[in-house]
Amino acid sequence: MEMGMKRIANECFFAWVESEIKSGRSVKFRVKGNSMMPLLRNGKDEVVVGPCDKEELKLFDVILFRQTDRYVLHRIIQKRGSRYLMQGDGVCRFYEECEDTDIIGVVRRVCRPSGKKIETDSACWRLESRLWLGLGGCRGMVLRVLNRLGCWLLFDESRQLGRKYYS
């Protein structure tokens, strides 16, 4: 475990996250799980989640929401009134639904291990998101191929920076 980091139960951690965001503050934490691959990488990328005005949420925003007894960080793929249809970038078959009352916050920034910070309202992030989601049902196949070939370095800026440096 990295220096300065400690393990706490998810329930305790997300209760704290929720209270911070409700108080108007943003919270930064490391992504856990593969459901948002390849744009958010398990154990590597950190996200800054902040308060949101539910009226301003847009398609393709990544939000933190409560679903039964767990917290999920997935992308909005459809909005119907106060209901949202959510899906992870690395998930092709399953969806979640949530009410606007289940939404805790929206991802404002992605922090890569290389130190690069990506604002989620930037044209680049929104384009990457739309292109990836535009693959539709092919995403699962692309993910399997990338996994088998070990091609996650395509999405790893620290390796790309290294290649640039050595070439």
OpenMM code with the backbone's topology and positions (N, CA, C; nanometers):
from openmm import Vec3, app, unit

residues = "MET GLU MET GLY MET LYS ARG ILE ALA ASN GLU CYS PHE PHE ALA TRP VAL GLU SER GLU ILE LYS SER GLY ARG SER VAL LYS PHE ARG VAL LYS GLY ASN SER MET MET PRO LEU LEU ARG ASN GLY LYS ASP GLU VAL VAL VAL GLY PRO CYS ASP LYS GLU GLU LEU LYS LEU PHE ASP VAL ILE LEU PHE ARG GLN THR ASP ARG TYR VAL LEU HIS ARG ILE ILE GLN LYS ARG GLY SER ARG TYR LEU MET GLN GLY ASP GLY VAL CYS ARG PHE TYR GLU GLU CYS GLU ASP THR ASP ILE ILE GLY VAL VAL ARG ARG VAL CYS ARG PRO SER GLY LYS LYS ILE GLU THR ASP SER ALA CYS TRP ARG LEU GLU SER ARG LEU TRP LEU GLY LEU GLY GLY CYS ARG GLY MET VAL LEU ARG VAL LEU ASN ARG LEU GLY CYS TRP LEU LEU PHE ASP GLU SER ARG GLN LEU GLY ARG LYS TYR TYR SER".split()
positions = [
    Vec3(0.0850, -0.1176, 0.0000),
    Vec3(0.0000, 0.0000, 0.0000),
    Vec3(0.0897, 0.1241, 0.0000),
    Vec3(0.0483, 0.2269, -0.0716),
    Vec3(0.1281, 0.3483, -0.0820),
    Vec3(0.1331, 0.4233, 0.0499),
    Vec3(0.2444, 0.4963, 0.0675),
    Vec3(0.2592, 0.5769, 0.1875),
    Vec3(0.1472, 0.6812, 0.1947),
    Vec3(0.0936, 0.7017, 0.3117),
    Vec3(-0.0118, 0.8012, 0.3291),
    Vec3(-0.1509, 0.7487, 0.2990),
    Vec3(-0.1587, 0.6219, 0.2582),
    Vec3(-0.2903, 0.5639, 0.2275),
    Vec3(-0.3228, 0.4588, 0.3321),
    Vec3(-0.4500, 0.4512, 0.3678),
    Vec3(-0.4924, 0.3462, 0.4588),
    Vec3(-0.6226, 0.2858, 0.4092),
    Vec3(-0.6436, 0.1618, 0.4472),
    Vec3(-0.7643, 0.0915, 0.4052),
    Vec3(-0.8756, 0.1133, 0.5070),
    Vec3(-0.9937, 0.1453, 0.4539),
    Vec3(-1.1122, 0.1535, 0.5388),
    Vec3(-1.2268, 0.0883, 0.4628),
    Vec3(-1.3291, 0.0497, 0.5343),
    Vec3(-1.4439, -0.0175, 0.4725),
    Vec3(-1.5122, 0.0776, 0.3740),
    Vec3(-1.5584, 0.0224, 0.2625),
    Vec3(-1.6274, 0.1020, 0.1608),
    Vec3(-1.7418, 0.1842, 0.2186),
    Vec3(-1.8215, 0.1233, 0.3073),
    Vec3(-1.9361, 0.1939, 0.3636),
    Vec3(-1.8918, 0.3207, 0.4360),
    Vec3(-1.7847, 0.3092, 0.5140),
    Vec3(-1.7340, 0.4256, 0.5887),
    Vec3(-1.6776, 0.5298, 0.4929),
    Vec3(-1.6004, 0.4823, 0.3961),
    Vec3(-1.5373, 0.5753, 0.3025),
    Vec3(-1.6430, 0.6526, 0.2236),
    Vec3(-1.7390, 0.5824, 0.1670),
    Vec3(-1.8373, 0.6508, 0.0836),
    Vec3(-1.9371, 0.7331, 0.1650),
    Vec3(-1.9587, 0.6968, 0.2900),
    Vec3(-2.0399, 0.7838, 0.3767),
    Vec3(-1.9681, 0.9177, 0.3935),
    Vec3(-1.8354, 0.9124, 0.4123),
    Vec3(-1.7552, 1.0353, 0.4236),
    Vec3(-1.7575, 1.1126, 0.2917),
    Vec3(-1.7382, 1.0414, 0.1778),
    Vec3(-1.7407, 1.1058, 0.0455),
    Vec3(-1.8740, 1.1785, 0.0268),
    Vec3(-1.9810, 1.1096, 0.0570),
    Vec3(-2.1144, 1.1683, 0.0386),
    Vec3(-2.1326, 1.2927, 0.1253),
    Vec3(-2.0864, 1.2873, 0.2494),
    Vec3(-2.1025, 1.4047, 0.3366),
    Vec3(-2.0169, 1.5215, 0.2888),
    Vec3(-1.8972, 1.4937, 0.2396),
    Vec3(-1.8107, 1.6006, 0.1861),
    Vec3(-1.8757, 1.6671, 0.0649),
    Vec3(-1.9263, 1.5862, -0.0256),
    Vec3(-1.9871, 1.6403, -0.1475),
    Vec3(-2.1146, 1.7181, -0.1134),
    Vec3(-2.1942, 1.6664, -0.0209),
    Vec3(-2.3154, 1.7392, 0.0216),
    Vec3(-2.2799, 1.8733, 0.0850),
    Vec3(-2.1582, 1.8809, 0.1425),
    Vec3(-2.1120, 2.0065, 0.2034),
    Vec3(-2.0514, 2.1014, 0.1008),
    Vec3(-2.0530, 2.0600, -0.0274),
    Vec3(-2.0037, 2.1476, -0.1326),
    Vec3(-1.8572, 2.1289, -0.1676),
    Vec3(-1.7929, 2.0276, -0.1097),
    Vec3(-1.6511, 2.0035, -0.1377),
    Vec3(-1.6337, 1.8877, -0.2358),
    Vec3(-1.5241, 1.8901, -0.3079),
    Vec3(-1.4896, 1.7806, -0.3992),
    Vec3(-1.4006, 1.6812, -0.3261),
    Vec3(-1.4019, 1.5572, -0.3725),
    Vec3(-1.3237, 1.4494, -0.3121),
    Vec3(-1.2469, 1.3772, -0.4220),
    Vec3(-1.1218, 1.3445, -0.3928),
    Vec3(-1.0379, 1.2720, -0.4884),
    Vec3(-1.0119, 1.1319, -0.4339),
    Vec3(-1.0321, 1.0306, -0.5186),
    Vec3(-1.0022, 0.8938, -0.4765),
    Vec3(-0.9624, 0.8098, -0.5975),
    Vec3(-0.8938, 0.6993, -0.5685),
    Vec3(-0.8469, 0.6086, -0.6721),
    Vec3(-0.9596, 0.5169, -0.7158),
    Vec3(-0.9670, 0.4937, -0.8461),
    Vec3(-1.0696, 0.4076, -0.9051),
    Vec3(-1.0399, 0.2619, -0.8707),
    Vec3(-1.1435, 0.1897, -0.8314),
    Vec3(-1.1328, 0.0453, -0.8055),
    Vec3(-1.2340, -0.0265, -0.8934),
    Vec3(-1.1906, -0.1311, -0.9600),
    Vec3(-1.2788, -0.2088, -1.0455),
    Vec3(-1.2506, -0.1830, -1.1929),
    Vec3(-1.2942, -0.2761, -1.2746),
    Vec3(-1.2665, -0.2703, -1.4186),
    Vec3(-1.3844, -0.2243, -1.5031),
    Vec3(-1.4944, -0.1875, -1.4422),
    Vec3(-1.6145, -0.1583, -1.5202),
    Vec3(-1.6038, -0.0312, -1.6037),
    Vec3(-1.5065, 0.0536, -1.5767),
    Vec3(-1.4914, 0.1769, -1.6547),
    Vec3(-1.3687, 0.1730, -1.7460),
    Vec3(-1.3103, 0.0542, -1.7626),
    Vec3(-1.1968, 0.0398, -1.8549),
    Vec3(-1.2437, 0.0700, -1.9960),
    Vec3(-1.1670, 0.1224, -2.0831),
    Vec3(-1.0269, 0.1595, -2.0648),
    Vec3(-1.0071, 0.3060, -2.0246),
    Vec3(-1.1133, 0.3859, -2.0171),
    Vec3(-1.0940, 0.5284, -1.9907),
    Vec3(-1.0600, 0.5573, -1.8453),
    Vec3(-1.1050, 0.4723, -1.7530),
    Vec3(-1.0651, 0.4809, -1.6126),
    Vec3(-1.0087, 0.3453, -1.5729),
    Vec3(-0.8844, 0.3453, -1.5230),
    Vec3(-0.8131, 0.2196, -1.5002),
    Vec3(-0.8028, 0.1836, -1.3525),
    Vec3(-0.8397, 0.0604, -1.3226),
    Vec3(-0.8414, 0.0058, -1.1883),
    Vec3(-0.7080, 0.0244, -1.1163),
    Vec3(-0.7134, 0.0898, -1.0009),
    Vec3(-0.5965, 0.1032, -0.9166),
    Vec3(-0.4929, 0.2030, -0.9653),
    Vec3(-0.5147, 0.2634, -1.0802),
    Vec3(-0.4166, 0.3577, -1.1357),
    Vec3(-0.4695, 0.5005, -1.1363),
    Vec3(-0.5843, 0.5188, -1.1986),
    Vec3(-0.6382, 0.6535, -1.2148),
    Vec3(-0.7101, 0.6983, -1.0880),
    Vec3(-0.7057, 0.8294, -1.0648),
    Vec3(-0.7821, 0.8901, -0.9572),
    Vec3(-0.8847, 0.9832, -1.0191),
    Vec3(-0.9976, 0.9982, -0.9529),
    Vec3(-1.1014, 1.0881, -1.0014),
    Vec3(-1.1323, 1.1914, -0.8935),
    Vec3(-1.1683, 1.3090, -0.9385),
    Vec3(-1.2170, 1.4136, -0.8482),
    Vec3(-1.3670, 1.4226, -0.8712),
    Vec3(-1.4418, 1.3912, -0.7668),
    Vec3(-1.5883, 1.3929, -0.7746),
    Vec3(-1.6374, 1.5117, -0.6942),
    Vec3(-1.7231, 1.5910, -0.7564),
    Vec3(-1.7731, 1.7098, -0.6893),
    Vec3(-1.9238, 1.7186, -0.6944),
    Vec3(-1.9767, 1.8176, -0.6253),
    Vec3(-2.1218, 1.8390, -0.6250),
    Vec3(-2.1722, 1.8684, -0.7661),
    Vec3(-2.2978, 1.8390, -0.7881),
    Vec3(-2.3549, 1.8665, -0.9206),
    Vec3(-2.4971, 1.9155, -0.9068),
    Vec3(-2.5341, 1.9967, -1.0026),
    Vec3(-2.6728, 2.0387, -1.0162),
    Vec3(-2.7350, 1.9364, -1.1106),
    Vec3(-2.8287, 1.8606, -1.0623),
    Vec3(-2.8852, 1.7507, -1.1425),
    Vec3(-2.9459, 1.7977, -1.2728),
    Vec3(-2.9896, 1.9219, -1.2765),
    Vec3(-3.0457, 1.9771, -1.4003),
    Vec3(-2.9380, 1.9937, -1.5078),
    Vec3(-2.8117, 2.0063, -1.4669),
    Vec3(-2.7026, 2.0303, -1.5619),
    Vec3(-2.6321, 1.9027, -1.6068),
    Vec3(-2.6692, 1.7875, -1.5496),
    Vec3(-2.6054, 1.6624, -1.5912),
    Vec3(-2.6381, 1.6340, -1.7373),
    Vec3(-2.5354, 1.5853, -1.8094),
    Vec3(-2.5511, 1.5591, -1.9526),
    Vec3(-2.5241, 1.4124, -1.9821),
    Vec3(-2.5693, 1.3696, -2.0992),
    Vec3(-2.5318, 1.2364, -2.1457),
    Vec3(-2.3801, 1.2274, -2.1472),
    Vec3(-2.3277, 1.1113, -2.1121),
    Vec3(-2.1854, 1.0784, -2.1100),
    Vec3(-2.1120, 1.1314, -1.9874),
    Vec3(-2.1779, 1.2063, -1.8976),
    Vec3(-2.1142, 1.2426, -1.7714),
    Vec3(-2.0949, 1.1152, -1.6903),
    Vec3(-1.9860, 1.1096, -1.6143),
    Vec3(-1.9609, 0.9979, -1.5235),
    Vec3(-2.0004, 1.0451, -1.3845),
    Vec3(-2.0899, 0.9700, -1.3211),
    Vec3(-2.1393, 1.0108, -1.1901),
    Vec3(-2.1176, 0.9015, -1.0863),
    Vec3(-2.1127, 0.9445, -0.9614),
    Vec3(-2.1115, 0.8530, -0.8478),
    Vec3(-2.2540, 0.8477, -0.7951),
    Vec3(-2.3074, 0.7267, -0.7838),
    Vec3(-2.4442, 0.7123, -0.7351),
    Vec3(-2.4564, 0.5911, -0.6446),
    Vec3(-2.5629, 0.5937, -0.5648),
    Vec3(-2.5937, 0.4853, -0.4734),
    Vec3(-2.6848, 0.3866, -0.5439),
    Vec3(-2.6519, 0.2591, -0.5331),
    Vec3(-2.7407, 0.1563, -0.5868),
    Vec3(-2.7554, 0.0491, -0.4801),
    Vec3(-2.8705, 0.0446, -0.4196),
    Vec3(-2.9003, -0.0453, -0.3077),
    Vec3(-2.7961, -0.0240, -0.1976),
    Vec3(-2.7067, -0.1222, -0.1790),
    Vec3(-2.6086, -0.1116, -0.0706),
    Vec3(-2.4668, -0.0887, -0.1222),
    Vec3(-2.4532, -0.0370, -0.2432),
    Vec3(-2.3189, -0.0115, -0.2961),
    Vec3(-2.3147, 0.1221, -0.3687),
    Vec3(-2.1925, 0.1674, -0.3929),
    Vec3(-2.1695, 0.2924, -0.4638),
    Vec3(-2.1066, 0.2593, -0.5976),
    Vec3(-2.1527, 0.3261, -0.7028),
    Vec3(-2.1094, 0.2938, -0.8383),
    Vec3(-2.0679, 0.4223, -0.9091),
    Vec3(-1.9617, 0.4116, -0.9881),
    Vec3(-1.9132, 0.5226, -1.0699),
    Vec3(-1.9284, 0.4795, -1.2153),
    Vec3(-2.0371, 0.5237, -1.2799),
    Vec3(-2.0638, 0.4859, -1.4192),
    Vec3(-2.1112, 0.6066, -1.4984),
    Vec3(-2.1272, 0.5845, -1.6272),
    Vec3(-2.1586, 0.6909, -1.7213),
    Vec3(-2.3088, 0.6964, -1.7509),
    Vec3(-2.3606, 0.8185, -1.7635),
    Vec3(-2.5006, 0.8373, -1.8026),
    Vec3(-2.5127, 0.8076, -1.9521),
    Vec3(-2.5992, 0.7119, -1.9865),
    Vec3(-2.6190, 0.6835, -2.1286),
    Vec3(-2.7597, 0.7198, -2.1753),
    Vec3(-2.8470, 0.7474, -2.0776),
    Vec3(-2.9814, 0.7925, -2.1144),
    Vec3(-3.0441, 0.8620, -1.9930),
    Vec3(-3.1220, 0.9642, -2.0211),
    Vec3(-3.1885, 1.0395, -1.9149),
    Vec3(-3.3364, 1.0526, -1.9493),
    Vec3(-3.4221, 1.0145, -1.8530),
    Vec3(-3.5669, 1.0256, -1.8718),
    Vec3(-3.6264, 1.0914, -1.7484),
    Vec3(-3.6472, 1.2210, -1.7552),
    Vec3(-3.7007, 1.2924, -1.6393),
    Vec3(-3.6033, 1.2858, -1.5237),
    Vec3(-3.6478, 1.2272, -1.4122),
    Vec3(-3.5609, 1.2149, -1.2949),
    Vec3(-3.4898, 1.0801, -1.2895),
    Vec3(-3.5057, 0.9982, -1.3937),
    Vec3(-3.4424, 0.8658, -1.3994),
    Vec3(-3.3267, 0.8664, -1.4984),
    Vec3(-3.2223, 0.7915, -1.4621),
    Vec3(-3.1017, 0.7837, -1.5441),
    Vec3(-3.0693, 0.6384, -1.5722),
    Vec3(-3.0264, 0.6115, -1.6942),
    Vec3(-2.9766, 0.4800, -1.7310),
    Vec3(-2.8252, 0.4922, -1.7344),
    Vec3(-2.7574, 0.4042, -1.6600),
    Vec3(-2.6132, 0.4126, -1.6415),
    Vec3(-2.5463, 0.2870, -1.6961),
    Vec3(-2.4196, 0.3029, -1.7401),
    Vec3(-2.3425, 0.1865, -1.7840),
    Vec3(-2.1946, 0.2168, -1.7687),
    Vec3(-2.1201, 0.1151, -1.7294),
    Vec3(-1.9746, 0.1274, -1.7246),
    Vec3(-1.9177, 0.1199, -1.8651),
    Vec3(-1.8061, 0.1874, -1.8883),
    Vec3(-1.7449, 0.1864, -2.0219),
    Vec3(-1.6998, 0.0461, -2.0622),
    Vec3(-1.6601, -0.0350, -1.9648),
    Vec3(-1.6133, -0.1696, -1.9938),
    Vec3(-1.7228, -0.2739, -1.9842),
    Vec3(-1.8463, -0.2306, -1.9740),
    Vec3(-1.9615, -0.3204, -1.9601),
    Vec3(-2.0499, -0.3027, -2.0825),
    Vec3(-2.0842, -0.4120, -2.1466),
    Vec3(-2.1623, -0.3994, -2.2701),
    Vec3(-2.3044, -0.4508, -2.2580),
    Vec3(-2.3307, -0.5343, -2.1604),
    Vec3(-2.4620, -0.5986, -2.1553),
    Vec3(-2.5501, -0.5503, -2.0418),
    Vec3(-2.4926, -0.4959, -1.9374),
    Vec3(-2.5707, -0.4628, -1.8194),
    Vec3(-2.5818, -0.3124, -1.8026),
    Vec3(-2.6946, -0.2719, -1.7496),
    Vec3(-2.7228, -0.1316, -1.7230),
    Vec3(-2.7708, -0.1190, -1.5797),
    Vec3(-2.7575, -0.0015, -1.5246),
    Vec3(-2.8196, 0.0280, -1.3964),
    Vec3(-2.9139, 0.1460, -1.4174),
    Vec3(-3.0147, 0.1519, -1.3360),
    Vec3(-3.1024, 0.2683, -1.3349),
    Vec3(-3.0908, 0.3337, -1.2000),
    Vec3(-3.0996, 0.4662, -1.1996),
    Vec3(-3.1025, 0.5360, -1.0720),
    Vec3(-3.1921, 0.6583, -1.0838),
    Vec3(-3.2379, 0.7041, -0.9702),
    Vec3(-3.3159, 0.8280, -0.9608),
    Vec3(-3.2191, 0.9422, -0.9341),
    Vec3(-3.2608, 1.0635, -0.9626),
    Vec3(-3.1706, 1.1756, -0.9353),
    Vec3(-3.1389, 1.1872, -0.7865),
    Vec3(-3.2241, 1.1329, -0.6995),
    Vec3(-3.1969, 1.1360, -0.5551),
    Vec3(-3.0844, 1.0410, -0.5156),
    Vec3(-3.0487, 0.9444, -0.6030),
    Vec3(-2.9396, 0.8507, -0.5756),
    Vec3(-2.8036, 0.9073, -0.6154),
    Vec3(-2.8033, 1.0166, -0.6906),
    Vec3(-2.6783, 1.0724, -0.7421),
    Vec3(-2.6083, 1.1519, -0.6325),
    Vec3(-2.4806, 1.1203, -0.6143),
    Vec3(-2.4001, 1.1855, -0.5109),
    Vec3(-2.3177, 1.2990, -0.5709),
    Vec3(-2.2538, 1.2726, -0.6849),
    Vec3(-2.1699, 1.3739, -0.7464),
    Vec3(-2.1290, 1.3345, -0.8864),
    Vec3(-2.0584, 1.4249, -0.9520),
    Vec3(-2.0138, 1.4034, -1.0894),
    Vec3(-1.8614, 1.4101, -1.0938),
    Vec3(-1.8008, 1.3277, -1.1790),
    Vec3(-1.6555, 1.3303, -1.1961),
    Vec3(-1.6194, 1.4579, -1.2714),
    Vec3(-1.5329, 1.5377, -1.2112),
    Vec3(-1.4896, 1.6650, -1.2704),
    Vec3(-1.3525, 1.6542, -1.3356),
    Vec3(-1.2694, 1.5626, -1.2828),
    Vec3(-1.1317, 1.5534, -1.3312),
    Vec3(-1.0817, 1.4103, -1.3147),
    Vec3(-0.9985, 1.3677, -1.4086),
    Vec3(-0.9310, 1.2384, -1.4012),
    Vec3(-0.7818, 1.2680, -1.3873),
    Vec3(-0.7172, 1.2035, -1.2906),
    Vec3(-0.5743, 1.2231, -1.2668),
    Vec3(-0.5020, 1.0938, -1.3004),
    Vec3(-0.4160, 1.0997, -1.4008),
    Vec3(-0.3397, 0.9830, -1.4441),
    Vec3(-0.2138, 0.9677, -1.3587),
    Vec3(-0.1581, 0.8457, -1.3518),
    Vec3(-0.0352, 0.8248, -1.2748),
    Vec3(0.0821, 0.9099, -1.3263),
    Vec3(0.0770, 0.9472, -1.4523),
    Vec3(0.1841, 1.0287, -1.5109),
    Vec3(0.1800, 1.1724, -1.4595),
    Vec3(0.0732, 1.2077, -1.3875),
    Vec3(0.0568, 1.3449, -1.3405),
    Vec3(-0.0378, 1.4253, -1.4279),
    Vec3(-0.0738, 1.3713, -1.5430),
    Vec3(-0.1655, 1.4416, -1.6329),
    Vec3(-0.3036, 1.4510, -1.5698),
    Vec3(-0.3636, 1.5686, -1.5784),
    Vec3(-0.4981, 1.5912, -1.5269),
    Vec3(-0.5905, 1.6214, -1.6447),
    Vec3(-0.7020, 1.5496, -1.6508),
    Vec3(-0.7958, 1.5644, -1.7615),
    Vec3(-0.9283, 1.6156, -1.7061),
    Vec3(-0.9680, 1.7311, -1.7510),
    Vec3(-1.0979, 1.7861, -1.7107),
    Vec3(-1.2061, 1.7137, -1.7913),
    Vec3(-1.3082, 1.6666, -1.7239),
    Vec3(-1.4097, 1.5875, -1.7933),
    Vec3(-1.5048, 1.6716, -1.8776),
    Vec3(-1.4956, 1.8030, -1.8658),
    Vec3(-1.5760, 1.8867, -1.9554),
    Vec3(-1.4937, 1.9327, -2.0761),
    Vec3(-1.3704, 1.8790, -2.0893),
    Vec3(-1.2853, 1.9151, -2.2032),
    Vec3(-1.3340, 1.8444, -2.3299),
    Vec3(-1.3084, 1.9064, -2.4421),
    Vec3(-1.3484, 1.8486, -2.5706),
    Vec3(-1.2813, 1.7128, -2.5915),
    Vec3(-1.1565, 1.7005, -2.5509),
    Vec3(-1.0817, 1.5753, -2.5700),
    Vec3(-1.1472, 1.4594, -2.4931),
    Vec3(-1.1769, 1.4796, -2.3643),
    Vec3(-1.2397, 1.3742, -2.2834),
    Vec3(-1.3762, 1.3366, -2.3399),
    Vec3(-1.4544, 1.4361, -2.3763),
    Vec3(-1.5887, 1.4088, -2.4270),
    Vec3(-1.5816, 1.3342, -2.5600),
    Vec3(-1.4837, 1.3681, -2.6446),
    Vec3(-1.4663, 1.2984, -2.7721),
    Vec3(-1.4243, 1.1533, -2.7485),
    Vec3(-1.3248, 1.1310, -2.6614),
    Vec3(-1.2817, 0.9939, -2.6300),
    Vec3(-1.3999, 0.9112, -2.5793),
    Vec3(-1.4784, 0.9711, -2.4911),
    Vec3(-1.5937, 0.9004, -2.4339),
    Vec3(-1.6937, 0.8623, -2.5420),
    Vec3(-1.7237, 0.9555, -2.6280),
    Vec3(-1.8223, 0.9282, -2.7340),
    Vec3(-1.7699, 0.8261, -2.8337),
    Vec3(-1.6430, 0.8356, -2.8687),
    Vec3(-1.5854, 0.7386, -2.9620),
    Vec3(-1.5893, 0.5987, -2.9030),
    Vec3(-1.5500, 0.5861, -2.7742),
    Vec3(-1.5503, 0.4548, -2.7106),
    Vec3(-1.6926, 0.3995, -2.7029),
    Vec3(-1.7868, 0.4805, -2.6581),
    Vec3(-1.9253, 0.4337, -2.6485),
    Vec3(-1.9848, 0.4070, -2.7866),
    Vec3(-1.9355, 0.4782, -2.8871),
    Vec3(-1.9828, 0.4602, -3.0238),
    Vec3(-1.9520, 0.3228, -3.0799),
    Vec3(-1.8587, 0.2514, -3.0156),
    Vec3(-1.8291, 0.1150, -3.0598),
    Vec3(-1.9436, 0.0196, -3.0280),
    Vec3(-2.0333, 0.0632, -2.9397),
    Vec3(-2.1513, -0.0161, -2.9061),
    Vec3(-2.1161, -0.1551, -2.8565),
    Vec3(-2.1844, -0.2555, -2.9108),
    Vec3(-2.1648, -0.3939, -2.8704),
    Vec3(-2.0272, -0.4484, -2.9010),
    Vec3(-1.9511, -0.3793, -2.9845),
    Vec3(-1.8152, -0.4240, -3.0169),
    Vec3(-1.7166, -0.3966, -2.9041),
    Vec3(-1.7555, -0.3130, -2.8060),
    Vec3(-1.6639, -0.2781, -2.6965),
    Vec3(-1.6128, -0.4014, -2.6237),
    Vec3(-1.7012, -0.4976, -2.5979),
    Vec3(-1.6607, -0.6180, -2.5264),
    Vec3(-1.5525, -0.6933, -2.6012),
    Vec3(-1.5700, -0.7059, -2.7324),
    Vec3(-1.4706, -0.7752, -2.8137),
    Vec3(-1.3383, -0.6984, -2.8135),
    Vec3(-1.3457, -0.5671, -2.8286),
    Vec3(-1.2242, -0.4849, -2.8285),
    Vec3(-1.1525, -0.4982, -2.6945),
    Vec3(-1.2267, -0.4958, -2.5844),
    Vec3(-1.1656, -0.5118, -2.4521),
    Vec3(-1.0972, -0.6470, -2.4370),
    Vec3(-1.1628, -0.7538, -2.4850),
    Vec3(-1.1019, -0.8873, -2.4763),
    Vec3(-0.9731, -0.8944, -2.5568),
    Vec3(-0.9744, -0.8371, -2.6771),
    Vec3(-0.8538, -0.8380, -2.7612),
    Vec3(-0.7424, -0.7594, -2.6932),
    Vec3(-0.7749, -0.6408, -2.6432),
    Vec3(-0.6735, -0.5597, -2.5753),
    Vec3(-0.6171, -0.6326, -2.4539),
    Vec3(-0.7045, -0.6987, -2.3780),
    Vec3(-0.6579, -0.7753, -2.2615),
    Vec3(-0.5648, -0.8875, -2.3027),
    Vec3(-0.6049, -0.9646, -2.4028),
    Vec3(-0.5226, -1.0780, -2.4470),
    Vec3(-0.3869, -1.0337, -2.5002),
    Vec3(-0.3859, -0.9224, -2.5707),
    Vec3(-0.2609, -0.8736, -2.6285),
    Vec3(-0.1794, -0.7909, -2.5299),
    Vec3(-0.2377, -0.7634, -2.4144),
    Vec3(-0.1674, -0.6803, -2.3176),
    Vec3(-0.1493, -0.5380, -2.3679),
    Vec3(-0.2445, -0.4912, -2.4451),
    Vec3(-0.2318, -0.3602, -2.5101),
    Vec3(-0.2831, -0.2461, -2.4258),
    Vec3(-0.2948, -0.2640, -2.2951),
    Vec3(-0.3410, -0.1520, -2.2140),
    Vec3(-0.2403, -0.0389, -2.2173),
    Vec3(-0.1172, -0.0700, -2.2662),
    Vec3(-0.0207, 0.0397, -2.2741),
    Vec3(-0.0636, 0.1452, -2.3732),
    Vec3(-0.1560, 0.1125, -2.4620),
    Vec3(-0.2081, 0.2158, -2.5514),
    Vec3(-0.2733, 0.3277, -2.4717),
    Vec3(-0.3262, 0.2923, -2.3529),
    Vec3(-0.3981, 0.3897, -2.2715),
    Vec3(-0.3131, 0.4376, -2.1542),
    Vec3(-0.1875, 0.3962, -2.1464),
    Vec3(-0.1012, 0.4282, -2.0332),
    Vec3(-0.0061, 0.5404, -2.0722),
    Vec3(-0.0374, 0.6623, -2.0290),
    Vec3(0.0433, 0.7771, -2.0692),
    Vec3(0.1870, 0.7691, -2.0202),
    Vec3(0.2097, 0.7066, -1.9044),
    Vec3(0.3460, 0.7019, -1.8540),
    Vec3(0.4335, 0.6215, -1.9504),
    Vec3(0.3783, 0.5165, -2.0091),
    Vec3(0.4546, 0.4395, -2.1077),
    Vec3(0.4681, 0.5175, -2.2370),
    Vec3(0.3635, 0.5874, -2.2757),
    Vec3(0.3723, 0.6673, -2.3974),
    Vec3(0.4760, 0.7770, -2.3802),
    Vec3(0.4778, 0.8395, -2.2621),
    Vec3(0.5789, 0.9424, -2.2369),
    Vec3(0.7172, 0.8806, -2.2433),
    Vec3(0.7297, 0.7578, -2.1877),
    Vec3(0.8585, 0.6890, -2.1909),
    Vec3(0.9023, 0.6614, -2.3329),
    Vec3(0.8104, 0.6191, -2.4188),
    Vec3(0.8443, 0.5916, -2.5577),
    Vec3(0.8903, 0.7191, -2.6273),
    Vec3(0.8216, 0.8261, -2.6019),
    Vec3(0.8608, 0.9530, -2.6626),
    Vec3(1.0016, 0.9922, -2.6184),
    Vec3(1.0270, 0.9726, -2.4883),
    Vec3(1.1555, 1.0134, -2.4321),
    Vec3(1.2699, 0.9335, -2.4929),
    Vec3(1.2491, 0.8019, -2.5129),
    Vec3(1.3562, 0.7168, -2.5612),
    Vec3(1.3700, 0.7143, -2.7114),
    Vec3(1.2714, 0.7627, -2.7850),
    Vec3(1.2800, 0.7522, -2.9310),
    Vec3(1.3617, 0.8647, -2.9899),
] * unit.nanometer
topology = app.Topology()
chain = topology.addChain("A")
for resn in residues:
    res = topology.addResidue(resn, chain)
    for name in ("N", "CA", "C"):
        topology.addAtom(name, app.Element.getBySymbol(name[0]), res)
